Every structure is written in C-alpha cells, then in structure tokens.
Amino acid sequence: TKLVGDVKFDEVSKVAYAITPVPGGVGPMTIAMLLKNTVKAFKLQNSI
C-alpha cells in the first residue's frame, strides 16, 4: 500500500512554485492555528 496525495509529487514539484509532501505537509500547522483561533474566539466571547 502506498500513501499518495492529490497529485504526482515528483512530476509536479518540477514546475510548481510551492508544494508540500504527504504525509506531513502543512497539516500539523493547520491544526495548531485552528486551535489558536478557537482559544482566541473563546476568550473574546467570554471577555477573558
């Protein structure tokens, strides 16, 4: 079994301005920023 993304990474990386690998990529950063924004929204709504 091979894990693949939405495109052929080896081919696209030659012509794309930016691309992230799978697994890894930007997923962990997306989750971190979502959590940060959730905490910020909670604080704003509760005057903390």
PDB file of N, CA, C and O in Angstrom:
ATOM      1  N   THR A   1       0.837  -1.180   0.000  1.00  0.00           N
ATOM      2  CA  THR A   1       0.000   0.000   0.000  1.00  0.00           C
ATOM      3  C   THR A   1       0.878   1.239   0.000  1.00  0.00           C
ATOM      4  O   THR A   1       1.819   1.345   0.786  1.00  0.00           O
ATOM      5  N   LYS A   2       0.567   2.170  -0.883  1.00  0.00           N
ATOM      6  CA  LYS A   2       1.337   3.405  -0.996  1.00  0.00           C
ATOM      7  C   LYS A   2       0.416   4.584  -0.699  1.00  0.00           C
ATOM      8  O   LYS A   2      -0.680   4.688  -1.249  1.00  0.00           O
ATOM      9  N   LEU A   3       0.885   5.472   0.185  1.00  0.00           N
ATOM     10  CA  LEU A   3       0.126   6.674   0.518  1.00  0.00           C
ATOM     11  C   LEU A   3       0.431   7.751  -0.506  1.00  0.00           C
ATOM     12  O   LEU A   3       1.595   8.075  -0.742  1.00  0.00           O
ATOM     13  N   VAL A   4      -0.616   8.312  -1.121  1.00  0.00           N
ATOM     14  CA  VAL A   4      -0.420   9.335  -2.146  1.00  0.00           C
ATOM     15  C   VAL A   4      -1.301  10.542  -1.862  1.00  0.00           C
ATOM     16  O   VAL A   4      -2.312  10.451  -1.165  1.00  0.00           O
ATOM     17  N   GLY A   5      -0.889  11.675  -2.423  1.00  0.00           N
ATOM     18  CA  GLY A   5      -1.676  12.898  -2.283  1.00  0.00           C
ATOM     19  C   GLY A   5      -2.572  13.090  -3.492  1.00  0.00           C
ATOM     20  O   GLY A   5      -2.950  12.124  -4.155  1.00  0.00           O
ATOM     21  N   ASP A   6      -2.906  14.329  -3.773  1.00  0.00           N
ATOM     22  CA  ASP A   6      -3.806  14.642  -4.876  1.00  0.00           C
ATOM     23  C   ASP A   6      -3.104  14.707  -6.225  1.00  0.00           C
ATOM     24  O   ASP A   6      -3.760  14.650  -7.265  1.00  0.00           O
ATOM     25  N   VAL A   7      -1.782  14.824  -6.222  1.00  0.00           N
ATOM     26  CA  VAL A   7      -1.030  14.940  -7.468  1.00  0.00           C
ATOM     27  C   VAL A   7       0.199  14.043  -7.418  1.00  0.00           C
ATOM     28  O   VAL A   7       0.559  13.525  -6.361  1.00  0.00           O
ATOM     29  N   LYS A   8       0.836  13.867  -8.563  1.00  0.00           N
ATOM     30  CA  LYS A   8       2.093  13.119  -8.623  1.00  0.00           C
ATOM     31  C   LYS A   8       3.211  14.066  -8.190  1.00  0.00           C
ATOM     32  O   LYS A   8       3.685  14.886  -8.976  1.00  0.00           O
ATOM     33  N   PHE A   9       3.626  13.939  -6.919  1.00  0.00           N
ATOM     34  CA  PHE A   9       4.555  14.878  -6.301  1.00  0.00           C
ATOM     35  C   PHE A   9       5.830  15.060  -7.119  1.00  0.00           C
ATOM     36  O   PHE A   9       6.247  16.193  -7.355  1.00  0.00           O
ATOM     37  N   ASP A  10       6.455  13.970  -7.554  1.00  0.00           N
ATOM     38  CA  ASP A  10       7.724  14.060  -8.288  1.00  0.00           C
ATOM     39  C   ASP A  10       7.596  14.868  -9.575  1.00  0.00           C
ATOM     40  O   ASP A  10       8.502  15.622  -9.929  1.00  0.00           O
ATOM     41  N   GLU A  11       6.485  14.713 -10.269  1.00  0.00           N
ATOM     42  CA  GLU A  11       6.283  15.437 -11.527  1.00  0.00           C
ATOM     43  C   GLU A  11       5.924  16.907 -11.281  1.00  0.00           C
ATOM     44  O   GLU A  11       6.465  17.800 -11.933  1.00  0.00           O
ATOM     45  N   VAL A  12       5.027  17.145 -10.356  1.00  0.00           N
ATOM     46  CA  VAL A  12       4.536  18.495 -10.102  1.00  0.00           C
ATOM     47  C   VAL A  12       5.598  19.372  -9.440  1.00  0.00           C
ATOM     48  O   VAL A  12       5.651  20.576  -9.689  1.00  0.00           O
ATOM     49  N   SER A  13       6.442  18.775  -8.599  1.00  0.00           N
ATOM     50  CA  SER A  13       7.443  19.566  -7.876  1.00  0.00           C
ATOM     51  C   SER A  13       8.443  20.238  -8.811  1.00  0.00           C
ATOM     52  O   SER A  13       9.114  21.191  -8.416  1.00  0.00           O
ATOM     53  N   LYS A  14       8.549  19.753 -10.040  1.00  0.00           N
ATOM     54  CA  LYS A  14       9.464  20.353 -11.024  1.00  0.00           C
ATOM     55  C   LYS A  14       8.920  21.671 -11.576  1.00  0.00           C
ATOM     56  O   LYS A  14       9.693  22.524 -12.013  1.00  0.00           O
ATOM     57  N   VAL A  15       7.605  21.843 -11.560  1.00  0.00           N
ATOM     58  CA  VAL A  15       7.002  23.031 -12.166  1.00  0.00           C
ATOM     59  C   VAL A  15       6.202  23.894 -11.184  1.00  0.00           C
ATOM     60  O   VAL A  15       5.894  25.047 -11.486  1.00  0.00           O
ATOM     61  N   ALA A  16       5.867  23.351 -10.025  1.00  0.00           N
ATOM     62  CA  ALA A  16       5.050  24.094  -9.058  1.00  0.00           C
ATOM     63  C   ALA A  16       5.901  25.083  -8.271  1.00  0.00           C
ATOM     64  O   ALA A  16       7.060  24.809  -7.960  1.00  0.00           O
ATOM     65  N   TYR A  17       5.321  26.223  -7.955  1.00  0.00           N
ATOM     66  CA  TYR A  17       6.002  27.231  -7.136  1.00  0.00           C
ATOM     67  C   TYR A  17       6.195  26.702  -5.718  1.00  0.00           C
ATOM     68  O   TYR A  17       7.258  26.877  -5.122  1.00  0.00           O
ATOM     69  N   ALA A  18       5.163  26.055  -5.185  1.00  0.00           N
ATOM     70  CA  ALA A  18       5.232  25.503  -3.835  1.00  0.00           C
ATOM     71  C   ALA A  18       4.380  24.243  -3.763  1.00  0.00           C
ATOM     72  O   ALA A  18       3.308  24.169  -4.363  1.00  0.00           O
ATOM     73  N   ILE A  19       4.871  23.255  -3.022  1.00  0.00           N
ATOM     74  CA  ILE A  19       4.139  22.004  -2.833  1.00  0.00           C
ATOM     75  C   ILE A  19       4.626  21.374  -1.534  1.00  0.00           C
ATOM     76  O   ILE A  19       5.797  21.512  -1.178  1.00  0.00           O
ATOM     77  N   THR A  20       3.738  20.687  -0.828  1.00  0.00           N
ATOM     78  CA  THR A  20       4.136  20.023   0.405  1.00  0.00           C
ATOM     79  C   THR A  20       3.938  18.524   0.253  1.00  0.00           C
ATOM     80  O   THR A  20       3.025  18.088  -0.449  1.00  0.00           O
ATOM     81  N   PRO A  21       4.773  17.737   0.896  1.00  0.00           N
ATOM     82  CA  PRO A  21       4.696  16.280   0.772  1.00  0.00           C
ATOM     83  C   PRO A  21       3.558  15.686   1.599  1.00  0.00           C
ATOM     84  O   PRO A  21       3.037  16.321   2.516  1.00  0.00           O
ATOM     85  N   VAL A  22       3.185  14.455   1.254  1.00  0.00           N
ATOM     86  CA  VAL A  22       2.205  13.678   2.007  1.00  0.00           C
ATOM     87  C   VAL A  22       2.904  12.393   2.410  1.00  0.00           C
ATOM     88  O   VAL A  22       3.471  11.759   1.520  1.00  0.00           O
ATOM     89  N   PRO A  23       2.924  11.948   3.639  1.00  0.00           N
ATOM     90  CA  PRO A  23       2.346  12.608   4.805  1.00  0.00           C
ATOM     91  C   PRO A  23       3.237  13.750   5.286  1.00  0.00           C
ATOM     92  O   PRO A  23       4.352  13.938   4.799  1.00  0.00           O
ATOM     93  N   GLY A  24       2.732  14.485   6.226  1.00  0.00           N
ATOM     94  CA  GLY A  24       3.479  15.643   6.734  1.00  0.00           C
ATOM     95  C   GLY A  24       2.822  16.901   6.226  1.00  0.00           C
ATOM     96  O   GLY A  24       1.696  17.222   6.607  1.00  0.00           O
ATOM     97  N   GLY A  25       3.524  17.614   5.368  1.00  0.00           N
ATOM     98  CA  GLY A  25       2.947  18.808   4.774  1.00  0.00           C
ATOM     99  C   GLY A  25       2.569  19.858   5.789  1.00  0.00           C
ATOM    100  O   GLY A  25       3.279  20.071   6.772  1.00  0.00           O
ATOM    101  N   VAL A  26       1.451  20.514   5.554  1.00  0.00           N
ATOM    102  CA  VAL A  26       1.027  21.624   6.410  1.00  0.00           C
ATOM    103  C   VAL A  26      -0.066  21.234   7.404  1.00  0.00           C
ATOM    104  O   VAL A  26      -0.566  22.090   8.134  1.00  0.00           O
ATOM    105  N   GLY A  27      -0.435  19.978   7.441  1.00  0.00           N
ATOM    106  CA  GLY A  27      -1.491  19.521   8.352  1.00  0.00           C
ATOM    107  C   GLY A  27      -1.272  19.900   9.800  1.00  0.00           C
ATOM    108  O   GLY A  27      -2.174  20.457  10.425  1.00  0.00           O
ATOM    109  N   PRO A  28      -0.084  19.611  10.367  1.00  0.00           N
ATOM    110  CA  PRO A  28       0.154  19.976  11.769  1.00  0.00           C
ATOM    111  C   PRO A  28       0.037  21.488  12.012  1.00  0.00           C
ATOM    112  O   PRO A  28      -0.466  21.900  13.058  1.00  0.00           O
ATOM    113  N   MET A  29       0.485  22.306  11.079  1.00  0.00           N
ATOM    114  CA  MET A  29       0.384  23.762  11.238  1.00  0.00           C
ATOM    115  C   MET A  29      -1.078  24.205  11.163  1.00  0.00           C
ATOM    116  O   MET A  29      -1.497  25.092  11.905  1.00  0.00           O
ATOM    117  N   THR A  30      -1.845  23.594  10.277  1.00  0.00           N
ATOM    118  CA  THR A  30      -3.270  23.917  10.164  1.00  0.00           C
ATOM    119  C   THR A  30      -3.987  23.629  11.479  1.00  0.00           C
ATOM    120  O   THR A  30      -4.789  24.440  11.943  1.00  0.00           O
ATOM    121  N   ILE A  31      -3.699  22.481  12.074  1.00  0.00           N
ATOM    122  CA  ILE A  31      -4.331  22.107  13.339  1.00  0.00           C
ATOM    123  C   ILE A  31      -3.928  23.075  14.450  1.00  0.00           C
ATOM    124  O   ILE A  31      -4.769  23.487  15.249  1.00  0.00           O
ATOM    125  N   ALA A  32      -2.651  23.437  14.504  1.00  0.00           N
ATOM    126  CA  ALA A  32      -2.173  24.365  15.535  1.00  0.00           C
ATOM    127  C   ALA A  32      -2.855  25.723  15.417  1.00  0.00           C
ATOM    128  O   ALA A  32      -3.265  26.300  16.425  1.00  0.00           O
ATOM    129  N   MET A  33      -2.979  26.233  14.207  1.00  0.00           N
ATOM    130  CA  MET A  33      -3.606  27.547  14.010  1.00  0.00           C
ATOM    131  C   MET A  33      -5.108  27.492  14.295  1.00  0.00           C
ATOM    132  O   MET A  33      -5.671  28.453  14.818  1.00  0.00           O
ATOM    133  N   LEU A  34      -5.758  26.384  13.958  1.00  0.00           N
ATOM    134  CA  LEU A  34      -7.178  26.222  14.274  1.00  0.00           C
ATOM    135  C   LEU A  34      -7.387  26.253  15.782  1.00  0.00           C
ATOM    136  O   LEU A  34      -8.308  26.909  16.269  1.00  0.00           O
ATOM    137  N   LEU A  35      -6.538  25.549  16.523  1.00  0.00           N
ATOM    138  CA  LEU A  35      -6.645  25.548  17.978  1.00  0.00           C
ATOM    139  C   LEU A  35      -6.395  26.943  18.544  1.00  0.00           C
ATOM    140  O   LEU A  35      -7.102  27.380  19.452  1.00  0.00           O
ATOM    141  N   LYS A  36      -5.395  27.642  18.013  1.00  0.00           N
ATOM    142  CA  LYS A  36      -5.095  29.003  18.472  1.00  0.00           C
ATOM    143  C   LYS A  36      -6.300  29.921  18.257  1.00  0.00           C
ATOM    144  O   LYS A  36      -6.666  30.686  19.149  1.00  0.00           O
ATOM    145  N   ASN A  37      -6.911  29.843  17.079  1.00  0.00           N
ATOM    146  CA  ASN A  37      -8.067  30.692  16.771  1.00  0.00           C
ATOM    147  C   ASN A  37      -9.286  30.322  17.614  1.00  0.00           C
ATOM    148  O   ASN A  37     -10.082  31.191  17.969  1.00  0.00           O
ATOM    149  N   THR A  38      -9.435  29.037  17.936  1.00  0.00           N
ATOM    150  CA  THR A  38     -10.540  28.597  18.785  1.00  0.00           C
ATOM    151  C   THR A  38     -10.405  29.177  20.188  1.00  0.00           C
ATOM    152  O   THR A  38     -11.380  29.660  20.764  1.00  0.00           O
ATOM    153  N   VAL A  39      -9.192  29.127  20.735  1.00  0.00           N
ATOM    154  CA  VAL A  39      -8.945  29.698  22.063  1.00  0.00           C
ATOM    155  C   VAL A  39      -9.168  31.208  22.043  1.00  0.00           C
ATOM    156  O   VAL A  39      -9.759  31.763  22.969  1.00  0.00           O
ATOM    157  N   LYS A  40      -8.697  31.871  20.990  1.00  0.00           N
ATOM    158  CA  LYS A  40      -8.873  33.321  20.865  1.00  0.00           C
ATOM    159  C   LYS A  40     -10.363  33.680  20.817  1.00  0.00           C
ATOM    160  O   LYS A  40     -10.796  34.621  21.482  1.00  0.00           O
ATOM    161  N   ALA A  41     -11.144  32.933  20.032  1.00  0.00           N
ATOM    162  CA  ALA A  41     -12.581  33.195  19.925  1.00  0.00           C
ATOM    163  C   ALA A  41     -13.275  32.991  21.268  1.00  0.00           C
ATOM    164  O   ALA A  41     -14.149  33.773  21.642  1.00  0.00           O
ATOM    165  N   PHE A  42     -12.887  31.944  21.991  1.00  0.00           N
ATOM    166  CA  PHE A  42     -13.467  31.695  23.312  1.00  0.00           C
ATOM    167  C   PHE A  42     -13.186  32.858  24.255  1.00  0.00           C
ATOM    168  O   PHE A  42     -14.075  33.318  24.972  1.00  0.00           O
ATOM    169  N   LYS A  43     -11.942  33.326  24.248  1.00  0.00           N
ATOM    170  CA  LYS A  43     -11.573  34.446  25.122  1.00  0.00           C
ATOM    171  C   LYS A  43     -12.351  35.711  24.766  1.00  0.00           C
ATOM    172  O   LYS A  43     -12.804  36.430  25.656  1.00  0.00           O
ATOM    173  N   LEU A  44     -12.508  35.984  23.481  1.00  0.00           N
ATOM    174  CA  LEU A  44     -13.249  37.171  23.057  1.00  0.00           C
ATOM    175  C   LEU A  44     -14.724  37.088  23.450  1.00  0.00           C
ATOM    176  O   LEU A  44     -15.307  38.078  23.891  1.00  0.00           O
ATOM    177  N   GLN A  45     -15.321  35.917  23.292  1.00  0.00           N
ATOM    178  CA  GLN A  45     -16.739  35.747  23.605  1.00  0.00           C
ATOM    179  C   GLN A  45     -17.020  35.771  25.105  1.00  0.00           C
ATOM    180  O   GLN A  45     -18.135  36.073  25.532  1.00  0.00           O
ATOM    181  N   ASN A  46     -16.004  35.451  25.897  1.00  0.00           N
ATOM    182  CA  ASN A  46     -16.197  35.378  27.343  1.00  0.00           C
ATOM    183  C   ASN A  46     -15.463  36.483  28.097  1.00  0.00           C
ATOM    184  O   ASN A  46     -15.295  36.405  29.314  1.00  0.00           O
ATOM    185  N   SER A  47     -15.031  37.504  27.376  1.00  0.00           N
ATOM    186  CA  SER A  47     -14.338  38.665  27.962  1.00  0.00           C
ATOM    187  C   SER A  47     -13.189  38.263  28.884  1.00  0.00           C
ATOM    188  O   SER A  47     -13.033  38.800  29.981  1.00  0.00           O
ATOM    189  N   ILE A  48     -12.409  37.328  28.424  1.00  0.00           N
ATOM    190  CA  ILE A  48     -11.255  36.858  29.211  1.00  0.00           C
ATOM    191  C   ILE A  48      -9.997  37.558  28.734  1.00  0.00           C
ATOM    192  O   ILE A  48      -8.914  37.309  29.262  1.00  0.00           O
TER     193      ILE A  48
END
